[in-house]
């Protein structure tokens, strides 16, 4: 999918009668090929303040941390808590998701680099705003890899990884599939081997179509080429790595791997925090129940660690 230079950025202010508060603005990023929408939440002050770009994780996850099958409001809560601490945020729907839907979006043309380009253009958007004296990128899950690449390419002030993997994506998938029946692991291994070497696979077993359908393979190939350790090593500014002990998608080991990749990295492990930043047991079923609890707050330890890191000189 061909990328174009930013041609137009426009602000659309939501009226007080709508769902947005007076301190919120619905903002759009327009190019010749797409229109992305986000929410800019800015504390009302005359002073210059820091702003964080929040990048959501994989799949159809929107700016609030939700998807069509579950609502947890995790990223919306994070933005709200940062707002209470005098920190502005911009969170956005990725292309093809939520209000960033694209009528001509073809899955077979989508690449991981498209998400990186979108993040970079949102960073340019924030840099043009004279209200902000510091730009931080917060990447959650897959958004961690997108964020770290965009950060070192755009020279932002700080980077925060929340539940970010320390391994290339194909290794993540391999690990996750180990928990599935043996036949799934056996059939997926040769497919992953080919994809990780840049080769597409024509004959995908019916059982694995949802994961390795031909139309999504080019995206997977583009995603697999990036190694989080190598990308994080390129960043020359302060880094914070946050990871929960009850995350059933990304492990504490991943946080340790990332922390070793860059001497500037500060690592904080948060007890009883799962992948969506909420308190949970390690039990899989109980853990997954929190993914559909939109009123369950995110962990206060995560909020404190994030605020302290952003405000430290």
Buried (B, 14 or more C-beta within 10 A) or exposed (E): BEBEEBEEBEEEEBEEEEEBEEEBBBBBBBBEBBBBBBBBBBBEEEEEBBBBBBBBBBEBBBBBBBBEEBBBBBBBBBBBBBBEBBBBBBBBBBBBBBBBBBEEBEEEEBBBBBBBBBBBBBBEBBBEBEBBEBBBBBBBBBBBBBBBBBBBBBEBBBBBBBBBBBBBBBBBBBBBBEEEEEEBBEBBEEBBEBBBEEEBBEEBEEBBEEBBEBEBBBBBBBBBBBBBBEBBBEBEBBBBBBBBBBBBBBBBEBBBBBBBBBEBBBBBBBEBBBBBBBBBEEEEEEBBBBBEBBEBBBBEBBBBBBBEBBEEE
